[in-house]
Amino acid sequence: MKNWDRLKSLVIHGIVELYDSGEEFTRIRYLLYRKHKQYKRIAPIEEGESLIIKLIPKKVIASNI
C-alpha cells in the first residue's frame, strides 16, 4: 500500500517568455552564469542553440509543500 500523505504538488499558472538570442537572452545568461559558475563550463548556454524560458507566475497552487 502506498503512503499518499507524502505526495506533494505544485502548479504554476502564468506567462512564459522564450529567448534564444538578443539582449534579454544575454542578460539572463549573465545572471545564470553569475549565480551558477559551473554552467559556463559544464553546460554552456549558446545563442541560437539554447532556449531560456522565463516564467512570470500569476497563480501558484501548492499542496503539502
PDB file of N, CA, C and O in Angstrom:
ATOM      1  N   MET A   1       0.835  -1.179   0.000  1.00  0.00           N
ATOM      2  CA  MET A   1       0.000   0.000   0.000  1.00  0.00           C
ATOM      3  C   MET A   1       0.885   1.250   0.000  1.00  0.00           C
ATOM      4  O   MET A   1       1.894   1.293   0.705  1.00  0.00           O
ATOM      5  N   LYS A   2       0.522   2.243  -0.769  1.00  0.00           N
ATOM      6  CA  LYS A   2       1.292   3.476  -0.872  1.00  0.00           C
ATOM      7  C   LYS A   2       0.851   4.480   0.183  1.00  0.00           C
ATOM      8  O   LYS A   2      -0.304   4.502   0.608  1.00  0.00           O
ATOM      9  N   ASN A   3       1.811   5.316   0.594  1.00  0.00           N
ATOM     10  CA  ASN A   3       1.525   6.359   1.574  1.00  0.00           C
ATOM     11  C   ASN A   3       1.293   7.679   0.822  1.00  0.00           C
ATOM     12  O   ASN A   3       2.252   8.353   0.444  1.00  0.00           O
ATOM     13  N   TRP A   4       0.042   8.041   0.609  1.00  0.00           N
ATOM     14  CA  TRP A   4      -0.302   9.249  -0.130  1.00  0.00           C
ATOM     15  C   TRP A   4      -0.089  10.512   0.693  1.00  0.00           C
ATOM     16  O   TRP A   4      -0.159  11.613   0.147  1.00  0.00           O
ATOM     17  N   ASP A   5       0.170  10.382   1.995  1.00  0.00           N
ATOM     18  CA  ASP A   5       0.423  11.553   2.837  1.00  0.00           C
ATOM     19  C   ASP A   5       1.710  12.275   2.442  1.00  0.00           C
ATOM     20  O   ASP A   5       1.877  13.456   2.747  1.00  0.00           O
ATOM     21  N   ARG A   6       2.603  11.582   1.776  1.00  0.00           N
ATOM     22  CA  ARG A   6       3.879  12.184   1.376  1.00  0.00           C
ATOM     23  C   ARG A   6       3.821  12.835   0.001  1.00  0.00           C
ATOM     24  O   ARG A   6       4.804  13.432  -0.438  1.00  0.00           O
ATOM     25  N   LEU A   7       2.685  12.730  -0.688  1.00  0.00           N
ATOM     26  CA  LEU A   7       2.528  13.294  -2.020  1.00  0.00           C
ATOM     27  C   LEU A   7       2.563  14.823  -1.951  1.00  0.00           C
ATOM     28  O   LEU A   7       1.904  15.427  -1.105  1.00  0.00           O
ATOM     29  N   LYS A   8       3.329  15.434  -2.840  1.00  0.00           N
ATOM     30  CA  LYS A   8       3.422  16.893  -2.918  1.00  0.00           C
ATOM     31  C   LYS A   8       3.094  17.322  -4.346  1.00  0.00           C
ATOM     32  O   LYS A   8       3.330  16.578  -5.298  1.00  0.00           O
ATOM     33  N   SER A   9       2.554  18.515  -4.479  1.00  0.00           N
ATOM     34  CA  SER A   9       2.279  19.007  -5.828  1.00  0.00           C
ATOM     35  C   SER A   9       2.449  20.520  -5.887  1.00  0.00           C
ATOM     36  O   SER A   9       2.287  21.231  -4.895  1.00  0.00           O
ATOM     37  N   LEU A  10       2.781  20.980  -7.080  1.00  0.00           N
ATOM     38  CA  LEU A  10       2.945  22.404  -7.328  1.00  0.00           C
ATOM     39  C   LEU A  10       2.460  22.686  -8.743  1.00  0.00           C
ATOM     40  O   LEU A  10       2.918  22.060  -9.699  1.00  0.00           O
ATOM     41  N   VAL A  11       1.534  23.629  -8.872  1.00  0.00           N
ATOM     42  CA  VAL A  11       1.021  24.052 -10.171  1.00  0.00           C
ATOM     43  C   VAL A  11       1.227  25.554 -10.262  1.00  0.00           C
ATOM     44  O   VAL A  11       0.834  26.304  -9.369  1.00  0.00           O
ATOM     45  N   ILE A  12       1.852  25.983 -11.358  1.00  0.00           N
ATOM     46  CA  ILE A  12       2.098  27.410 -11.561  1.00  0.00           C
ATOM     47  C   ILE A  12       1.416  27.835 -12.855  1.00  0.00           C
ATOM     48  O   ILE A  12       1.692  27.291 -13.924  1.00  0.00           O
ATOM     49  N   HIS A  13       0.523  28.813 -12.744  1.00  0.00           N
ATOM     50  CA  HIS A  13      -0.129  29.404 -13.911  1.00  0.00           C
ATOM     51  C   HIS A  13       0.535  30.759 -14.136  1.00  0.00           C
ATOM     52  O   HIS A  13       0.761  31.510 -13.187  1.00  0.00           O
ATOM     53  N   GLY A  14       0.843  31.065 -15.385  1.00  0.00           N
ATOM     54  CA  GLY A  14       1.460  32.354 -15.647  1.00  0.00           C
ATOM     55  C   GLY A  14       1.758  32.554 -17.116  1.00  0.00           C
ATOM     56  O   GLY A  14       1.240  31.858 -17.989  1.00  0.00           O
ATOM     57  N   ILE A  15       2.602  33.521 -17.351  1.00  0.00           N
ATOM     58  CA  ILE A  15       3.010  33.896 -18.699  1.00  0.00           C
ATOM     59  C   ILE A  15       4.441  33.411 -18.904  1.00  0.00           C
ATOM     60  O   ILE A  15       5.283  33.528 -18.013  1.00  0.00           O
ATOM     61  N   VAL A  16       4.702  32.871 -20.077  1.00  0.00           N
ATOM     62  CA  VAL A  16       6.037  32.387 -20.408  1.00  0.00           C
ATOM     63  C   VAL A  16       6.616  33.257 -21.511  1.00  0.00           C
ATOM     64  O   VAL A  16       5.951  33.563 -22.500  1.00  0.00           O
ATOM     65  N   GLU A  17       7.879  33.649 -21.318  1.00  0.00           N
ATOM     66  CA  GLU A  17       8.615  34.355 -22.364  1.00  0.00           C
ATOM     67  C   GLU A  17       9.782  33.462 -22.774  1.00  0.00           C
ATOM     68  O   GLU A  17      10.471  32.904 -21.920  1.00  0.00           O
ATOM     69  N   LEU A  18      10.004  33.325 -24.090  1.00  0.00           N
ATOM     70  CA  LEU A  18      11.063  32.475 -24.614  1.00  0.00           C
ATOM     71  C   LEU A  18      12.143  33.340 -25.261  1.00  0.00           C
ATOM     72  O   LEU A  18      11.844  34.272 -26.008  1.00  0.00           O
ATOM     73  N   TYR A  19      13.402  33.017 -24.963  1.00  0.00           N
ATOM     74  CA  TYR A  19      14.531  33.759 -25.515  1.00  0.00           C
ATOM     75  C   TYR A  19      15.558  32.791 -26.078  1.00  0.00           C
ATOM     76  O   TYR A  19      15.996  31.870 -25.389  1.00  0.00           O
ATOM     77  N   ASP A  20      15.943  33.002 -27.337  1.00  0.00           N
ATOM     78  CA  ASP A  20      17.027  32.204 -27.907  1.00  0.00           C
ATOM     79  C   ASP A  20      18.163  33.088 -28.428  1.00  0.00           C
ATOM     80  O   ASP A  20      19.180  32.589 -28.910  1.00  0.00           O
ATOM     81  N   SER A  21      17.975  34.411 -28.322  1.00  0.00           N
ATOM     82  CA  SER A  21      19.003  35.372 -28.721  1.00  0.00           C
ATOM     83  C   SER A  21      18.584  36.763 -28.259  1.00  0.00           C
ATOM     84  O   SER A  21      17.487  36.954 -27.734  1.00  0.00           O
ATOM     85  N   GLY A  22      19.465  37.717 -28.460  1.00  0.00           N
ATOM     86  CA  GLY A  22      19.136  39.111 -28.165  1.00  0.00           C
ATOM     87  C   GLY A  22      19.610  39.590 -26.801  1.00  0.00           C
ATOM     88  O   GLY A  22      20.260  38.861 -26.052  1.00  0.00           O
ATOM     89  N   GLU A  23      19.266  40.837 -26.505  1.00  0.00           N
ATOM     90  CA  GLU A  23      19.719  41.487 -25.272  1.00  0.00           C
ATOM     91  C   GLU A  23      19.216  40.796 -24.009  1.00  0.00           C
ATOM     92  O   GLU A  23      19.975  40.612 -23.057  1.00  0.00           O
ATOM     93  N   GLU A  24      17.946  40.414 -23.996  1.00  0.00           N
ATOM     94  CA  GLU A  24      17.392  39.771 -22.800  1.00  0.00           C
ATOM     95  C   GLU A  24      18.011  38.385 -22.602  1.00  0.00           C
ATOM     96  O   GLU A  24      18.260  37.979 -21.467  1.00  0.00           O
ATOM     97  N   PHE A  25      18.259  37.661 -23.684  1.00  0.00           N
ATOM     98  CA  PHE A  25      18.947  36.374 -23.603  1.00  0.00           C
ATOM     99  C   PHE A  25      20.320  36.561 -22.966  1.00  0.00           C
ATOM    100  O   PHE A  25      20.690  35.822 -22.053  1.00  0.00           O
ATOM    101  N   THR A  26      21.067  37.538 -23.444  1.00  0.00           N
ATOM    102  CA  THR A  26      22.417  37.807 -22.931  1.00  0.00           C
ATOM    103  C   THR A  26      22.371  38.209 -21.463  1.00  0.00           C
ATOM    104  O   THR A  26      23.214  37.773 -20.679  1.00  0.00           O
ATOM    105  N   ARG A  27      21.407  39.029 -21.080  1.00  0.00           N
ATOM    106  CA  ARG A  27      21.279  39.480 -19.692  1.00  0.00           C
ATOM    107  C   ARG A  27      20.962  38.318 -18.757  1.00  0.00           C
ATOM    108  O   ARG A  27      21.574  38.184 -17.697  1.00  0.00           O
ATOM    109  N   ILE A  28      20.006  37.480 -19.151  1.00  0.00           N
ATOM    110  CA  ILE A  28      19.617  36.338 -18.317  1.00  0.00           C
ATOM    111  C   ILE A  28      20.762  35.333 -18.227  1.00  0.00           C
ATOM    112  O   ILE A  28      21.020  34.783 -17.157  1.00  0.00           O
ATOM    113  N   ARG A  29      21.450  35.090 -19.345  1.00  0.00           N
ATOM    114  CA  ARG A  29      22.594  34.173 -19.335  1.00  0.00           C
ATOM    115  C   ARG A  29      23.675  34.680 -18.381  1.00  0.00           C
ATOM    116  O   ARG A  29      24.260  33.899 -17.629  1.00  0.00           O
ATOM    117  N   TYR A  30      23.937  35.977 -18.412  1.00  0.00           N
ATOM    118  CA  TYR A  30      24.913  36.564 -17.494  1.00  0.00           C
ATOM    119  C   TYR A  30      24.514  36.304 -16.035  1.00  0.00           C
ATOM    120  O   TYR A  30      25.350  35.917 -15.219  1.00  0.00           O
ATOM    121  N   LEU A  31      23.234  36.520 -15.715  1.00  0.00           N
ATOM    122  CA  LEU A  31      22.754  36.299 -14.345  1.00  0.00           C
ATOM    123  C   LEU A  31      22.866  34.828 -13.952  1.00  0.00           C
ATOM    124  O   LEU A  31      23.238  34.520 -12.819  1.00  0.00           O
ATOM    125  N   LEU A  32      22.547  33.915 -14.871  1.00  0.00           N
ATOM    126  CA  LEU A  32      22.681  32.485 -14.589  1.00  0.00           C
ATOM    127  C   LEU A  32      24.140  32.104 -14.356  1.00  0.00           C
ATOM    128  O   LEU A  32      24.448  31.372 -13.416  1.00  0.00           O
ATOM    129  N   TYR A  33      25.037  32.596 -15.207  1.00  0.00           N
ATOM    130  CA  TYR A  33      26.466  32.298 -15.049  1.00  0.00           C
ATOM    131  C   TYR A  33      27.018  32.889 -13.754  1.00  0.00           C
ATOM    132  O   TYR A  33      27.877  32.290 -13.106  1.00  0.00           O
ATOM    133  N   ARG A  34      26.523  34.058 -13.385  1.00  0.00           N
ATOM    134  CA  ARG A  34      26.987  34.683 -12.143  1.00  0.00           C
ATOM    135  C   ARG A  34      26.573  33.863 -10.925  1.00  0.00           C
ATOM    136  O   ARG A  34      27.340  33.723  -9.972  1.00  0.00           O
ATOM    137  N   LYS A  35      25.360  33.323 -10.959  1.00  0.00           N
ATOM    138  CA  LYS A  35      24.856  32.531  -9.833  1.00  0.00           C
ATOM    139  C   LYS A  35      25.388  31.099  -9.860  1.00  0.00           C
ATOM    140  O   LYS A  35      25.703  30.536  -8.811  1.00  0.00           O
ATOM    141  N   HIS A  36      25.490  30.513 -11.042  1.00  0.00           N
ATOM    142  CA  HIS A  36      25.907  29.110 -11.191  1.00  0.00           C
ATOM    143  C   HIS A  36      27.141  29.076 -12.094  1.00  0.00           C
ATOM    144  O   HIS A  36      27.035  28.792 -13.287  1.00  0.00           O
ATOM    145  N   LYS A  37      28.291  29.362 -11.532  1.00  0.00           N
ATOM    146  CA  LYS A  37      29.524  29.498 -12.301  1.00  0.00           C
ATOM    147  C   LYS A  37      29.863  28.254 -13.130  1.00  0.00           C
ATOM    148  O   LYS A  37      30.485  28.373 -14.185  1.00  0.00           O
ATOM    149  N   GLN A  38      29.464  27.070 -12.669  1.00  0.00           N
ATOM    150  CA  GLN A  38      29.779  25.828 -13.380  1.00  0.00           C
ATOM    151  C   GLN A  38      29.018  25.706 -14.703  1.00  0.00           C
ATOM    152  O   GLN A  38      29.440  24.939 -15.568  1.00  0.00           O
ATOM    153  N   TYR A  39      27.922  26.427 -14.888  1.00  0.00           N
ATOM    154  CA  TYR A  39      27.142  26.318 -16.123  1.00  0.00           C
ATOM    155  C   TYR A  39      28.000  26.628 -17.353  1.00  0.00           C
ATOM    156  O   TYR A  39      27.921  25.931 -18.365  1.00  0.00           O
ATOM    157  N   LYS A  40      28.814  27.675 -17.258  1.00  0.00           N
ATOM    158  CA  LYS A  40      29.603  28.107 -18.408  1.00  0.00           C
ATOM    159  C   LYS A  40      30.515  26.993 -18.908  1.00  0.00           C
ATOM    160  O   LYS A  40      30.740  26.860 -20.111  1.00  0.00           O
ATOM    161  N   ARG A  41      31.035  26.198 -17.987  1.00  0.00           N
ATOM    162  CA  ARG A  41      31.964  25.127 -18.329  1.00  0.00           C
ATOM    163  C   ARG A  41      31.230  23.820 -18.649  1.00  0.00           C
ATOM    164  O   ARG A  41      31.541  23.148 -19.632  1.00  0.00           O
ATOM    165  N   ILE A  42      30.265  23.473 -17.815  1.00  0.00           N
ATOM    166  CA  ILE A  42      29.606  22.166 -17.923  1.00  0.00           C
ATOM    167  C   ILE A  42      28.489  22.160 -18.964  1.00  0.00           C
ATOM    168  O   ILE A  42      28.370  21.213 -19.741  1.00  0.00           O
ATOM    169  N   ALA A  43      27.675  23.208 -18.982  1.00  0.00           N
ATOM    170  CA  ALA A  43      26.518  23.260 -19.883  1.00  0.00           C
ATOM    171  C   ALA A  43      26.373  24.672 -20.447  1.00  0.00           C
ATOM    172  O   ALA A  43      25.490  25.421 -20.029  1.00  0.00           O
ATOM    173  N   PRO A  44      27.238  25.035 -21.395  1.00  0.00           N
ATOM    174  CA  PRO A  44      27.190  26.402 -21.940  1.00  0.00           C
ATOM    175  C   PRO A  44      25.824  26.746 -22.535  1.00  0.00           C
ATOM    176  O   PRO A  44      25.167  25.908 -23.152  1.00  0.00           O
ATOM    177  N   ILE A  45      25.426  27.967 -22.338  1.00  0.00           N
ATOM    178  CA  ILE A  45      24.160  28.480 -22.874  1.00  0.00           C
ATOM    179  C   ILE A  45      24.534  29.334 -24.084  1.00  0.00           C
ATOM    180  O   ILE A  45      25.059  30.438 -23.943  1.00  0.00           O
ATOM    181  N   GLU A  46      24.253  28.803 -25.276  1.00  0.00           N
ATOM    182  CA  GLU A  46      24.686  29.451 -26.513  1.00  0.00           C
ATOM    183  C   GLU A  46      23.520  30.089 -27.251  1.00  0.00           C
ATOM    184  O   GLU A  46      22.449  29.496 -27.376  1.00  0.00           O
ATOM    185  N   GLU A  47      23.742  31.300 -27.737  1.00  0.00           N
ATOM    186  CA  GLU A  47      22.738  31.999 -28.525  1.00  0.00           C
ATOM    187  C   GLU A  47      22.431  31.204 -29.792  1.00  0.00           C
ATOM    188  O   GLU A  47      23.345  30.768 -30.492  1.00  0.00           O
ATOM    189  N   GLY A  48      21.157  31.017 -30.082  1.00  0.00           N
ATOM    190  CA  GLY A  48      20.746  30.274 -31.264  1.00  0.00           C
ATOM    191  C   GLY A  48      20.721  28.762 -31.072  1.00  0.00           C
ATOM    192  O   GLY A  48      20.163  28.045 -31.903  1.00  0.00           O
ATOM    193  N   GLU A  49      21.319  28.268 -29.987  1.00  0.00           N
ATOM    194  CA  GLU A  49      21.340  26.831 -29.715  1.00  0.00           C
ATOM    195  C   GLU A  49      20.597  26.478 -28.426  1.00  0.00           C
ATOM    196  O   GLU A  49      20.139  25.348 -28.253  1.00  0.00           O
ATOM    197  N   SER A  50      20.484  27.447 -27.530  1.00  0.00           N
ATOM    198  CA  SER A  50      19.830  27.238 -26.239  1.00  0.00           C
ATOM    199  C   SER A  50      18.563  28.082 -26.175  1.00  0.00           C
ATOM    200  O   SER A  50      18.442  29.099 -26.858  1.00  0.00           O
ATOM    201  N   LEU A  51      17.641  27.650 -25.359  1.00  0.00           N
ATOM    202  CA  LEU A  51      16.398  28.385 -25.158  1.00  0.00           C
ATOM    203  C   LEU A  51      16.260  28.693 -23.671  1.00  0.00           C
ATOM    204  O   LEU A  51      16.320  27.795 -22.831  1.00  0.00           O
ATOM    205  N   ILE A  52      16.077  29.960 -23.360  1.00  0.00           N
ATOM    206  CA  ILE A  52      15.827  30.377 -21.977  1.00  0.00           C
ATOM    207  C   ILE A  52      14.330  30.591 -21.836  1.00  0.00           C
ATOM    208  O   ILE A  52      13.719  31.319 -22.619  1.00  0.00           O
ATOM    209  N   ILE A  53      13.746  29.954 -20.835  1.00  0.00           N
ATOM    210  CA  ILE A  53      12.310  30.073 -20.574  1.00  0.00           C
ATOM    211  C   ILE A  53      12.137  30.881 -19.289  1.00  0.00           C
ATOM    212  O   ILE A  53      12.588  30.475 -18.218  1.00  0.00           O
ATOM    213  N   LYS A  54      11.486  32.012 -19.416  1.00  0.00           N
ATOM    214  CA  LYS A  54      11.223  32.882 -18.266  1.00  0.00           C
ATOM    215  C   LYS A  54       9.748  32.749 -17.912  1.00  0.00           C
ATOM    216  O   LYS A  54       8.877  33.041 -18.732  1.00  0.00           O
ATOM    217  N   LEU A  55       9.472  32.310 -16.690  1.00  0.00           N
ATOM    218  CA  LEU A  55       8.096  32.133 -16.226  1.00  0.00           C
ATOM    219  C   LEU A  55       7.729  33.273 -15.292  1.00  0.00           C
ATOM    220  O   LEU A  55       8.418  33.521 -14.303  1.00  0.00           O
ATOM    221  N   ILE A  56       6.650  33.960 -15.605  1.00  0.00           N
ATOM    222  CA  ILE A  56       6.136  35.043 -14.769  1.00  0.00           C
ATOM    223  C   ILE A  56       4.865  34.505 -14.111  1.00  0.00           C
ATOM    224  O   ILE A  56       3.803  34.485 -14.734  1.00  0.00           O
ATOM    225  N   PRO A  57       4.970  34.067 -12.848  1.00  0.00           N
ATOM    226  CA  PRO A  57       3.831  33.445 -12.174  1.00  0.00           C
ATOM    227  C   PRO A  57       2.680  34.423 -11.955  1.00  0.00           C
ATOM    228  O   PRO A  57       2.892  35.578 -11.588  1.00  0.00           O
ATOM    229  N   LYS A  58       1.470  33.946 -12.185  1.00  0.00           N
ATOM    230  CA  LYS A  58       0.261  34.720 -11.899  1.00  0.00           C
ATOM    231  C   LYS A  58      -0.541  34.055 -10.769  1.00  0.00           C
ATOM    232  O   LYS A  58      -1.233  34.727 -10.004  1.00  0.00           O
ATOM    233  N   LYS A  59      -0.432  32.716 -10.680  1.00  0.00           N
ATOM    234  CA  LYS A  59      -1.145  31.966  -9.652  1.00  0.00           C
ATOM    235  C   LYS A  59      -0.338  30.713  -9.324  1.00  0.00           C
ATOM    236  O   LYS A  59       0.106  29.995 -10.220  1.00  0.00           O
ATOM    237  N   VAL A  60      -0.155  30.464  -8.031  1.00  0.00           N
ATOM    238  CA  VAL A  60       0.579  29.280  -7.587  1.00  0.00           C
ATOM    239  C   VAL A  60      -0.320  28.467  -6.665  1.00  0.00           C
ATOM    240  O   VAL A  60      -0.919  29.000  -5.731  1.00  0.00           O
ATOM    241  N   ILE A  61      -0.404  27.173  -6.941  1.00  0.00           N
ATOM    242  CA  ILE A  61      -1.184  26.255  -6.113  1.00  0.00           C
ATOM    243  C   ILE A  61      -0.220  25.185  -5.596  1.00  0.00           C
ATOM    244  O   ILE A  61       0.380  24.448  -6.377  1.00  0.00           O
ATOM    245  N   ALA A  62      -0.082  25.110  -4.280  1.00  0.00           N
ATOM    246  CA  ALA A  62       0.847  24.150  -3.688  1.00  0.00           C
ATOM    247  C   ALA A  62       0.094  23.266  -2.693  1.00  0.00           C
ATOM    248  O   ALA A  62      -0.829  23.715  -2.013  1.00  0.00           O
ATOM    249  N   SER A  63       0.508  22.005  -2.626  1.00  0.00           N
ATOM    250  CA  SER A  63      -0.096  21.059  -1.709  1.00  0.00           C
ATOM    251  C   SER A  63       1.001  20.288  -0.988  1.00  0.00           C
ATOM    252  O   SER A  63       1.852  19.666  -1.624  1.00  0.00           O
ATOM    253  N   ASN A  64       0.980  20.330   0.341  1.00  0.00           N
ATOM    254  CA  ASN A  64       1.937  19.617   1.187  1.00  0.00           C
ATOM    255  C   ASN A  64       3.388  20.044   0.963  1.00  0.00           C
ATOM    256  O   ASN A  64       4.306  19.244   1.140  1.00  0.00           O
ATOM    257  N   ILE A  65       3.587  21.265   0.587  1.00  0.00           N
ATOM    258  CA  ILE A  65       4.947  21.760   0.378  1.00  0.00           C
ATOM    259  C   ILE A  65       5.322  22.687   1.526  1.00  0.00           C
ATOM    260  O   ILE A  65       6.432  23.220   1.552  1.00  0.00           O
TER     261      ILE A  65
END
